Each structure stands twice: as C-alpha cells, then as structure tokens.
Amino acid sequence: MQKGIIDRFEGEYAVIEFDGKNEDVLRSELPAEVKPGDTLIFEEGKVMIDTEATSSRKKEIDSLMDDLFEQ
C-alpha cells in the first residue's frame, strides 16, 4: 500500500506527492471525483480516496490557518 496527496492537476495528469516526491499520474487512472488535497491509497492495482485522512488533513490545515491569521 502506498499513500499520496494530490497537489494539482496539469492537463490530463494529476501531480501526486509521495513521501516528499512528486509523480505525474494520468487522471483517467484515478477516481473521477478526486480533487487537489485528497489523500489517495494505491493498493493492488486499485486507487481509493482516503476520506478520513483527507478530512483530518483539512482540519489540521484549517487550524494552522486560523492560528496564523488570529489577531
């Protein structure tokens, strides 16, 4: 099993970060509903969105942003 985070889309490719390194993956190989910031699980030829990890990561980022802009 390998996990990656979608950084962005560039044309027909998704740029996915795996352990600090970016790789281009064809969008057609990913679930149709993926979006930047989603955590993906790559396992045995399948790709799934890890909704729990995506949600947790979003909450952490939102908290950091709140702390940064708190006055």
Secondary structure by P-SEA (a helix, b strand, c coil): cbbbbbccccccccccccccbbbbbbcccccccccccbbbbbcccbbbbaaaaaaaaaaaaaaaaaaaacc
